[in-house]
Amino acid sequence: MSTCKNCQHEFDGNFCSQCGQKVITRRLTISMALSNFFSTFFNLERGFIYTIKMMFVNPGKVVREYISGNTIKYTNPFRYILVIATLSTLLTVSSGVYDETTSQMNHLMGMDQLDPIEQAGQLKVQEQIATVMKKYLSFVLILLTPFFSLATYLLIRRKLNYAEHFVMNVYSVGQTTIIGIPVTLLFYFFPSLGVFAVVSSPVIMLAYFAYVYRSMFGVNYFIGVLLALVAYLLTNILFVIVGIIGAFIFYALSGGIPS
């Protein structure tokens, strides 16, 4: 009989029947910590790498099993997207890809054609936005996920509630972020492809979400692309509406809406 070090429950076996804590009798060592990390992270039968693999092979199965309670094989969706978004942000910002892409987009929008005074003002605003974006880039996609989930919930009920749509989209957004990492690396080695990197992001997202809908709901790929496109547009509309409402509330609470 063992006593759980986490919840003090008494049990037989290698795992606590109350909270799932593993029985550990040896003192922690560096080799033991590394072994636990690699067995958890690189396990091809369960965990992070397994979740990545299965989100490529059969995303519908991952979502269906997770929302039905079969969660032990898969990384928690919120941990999944947080880890991936953080890694992607570190790569994008530290490699200089974000700054170079922003510079190329400014050129495409004709920023260098403005008169010096107006250009300086626009660049100052761009720098302020870039500073904030680089700081919170990993949270941008996470922030959009609730809106995307509402859009897919309104478009594709199919016996799924909002929370289940949310799980589906969290996993899917995480996976599209993984797919986008090679694009970032490609741009790092070939800076002239910056426009391609920007344009490819929504294309990758739409194509992968269409694949998810096909796997999850059994629709054909054309319908999947159409659903993904409408959900994408609806997400942006919802985000803008909430942003406008939030701005009105902010200005109202801070002393009135400016004229």
Secondary structure, 3 states (H helix, E strand, C coil): CEECCCCCCEECCCECCCCCCECCCCCCCHHHHHHHHHHHHCCCCCEHHHHHHHHHHCHHHHHHHHHCCCCCCECCHHHHHHHHHHHHHHHHHHCCHHHHHHHHHHHHCCHHHCCHHHHHHHHHHHHHHHHHHHHHHHHHHHHHHHHHHHHHHHHCCCCCCHHHHHHHHHHHHHHHHHHHHHHHHHHHHCHHHHHHHHHHHHHHHHHHHHHHHHHHHCCCHHHHHHHHHHHHHHHHHHHHHHHHHHHHHHHHHCCCCCC
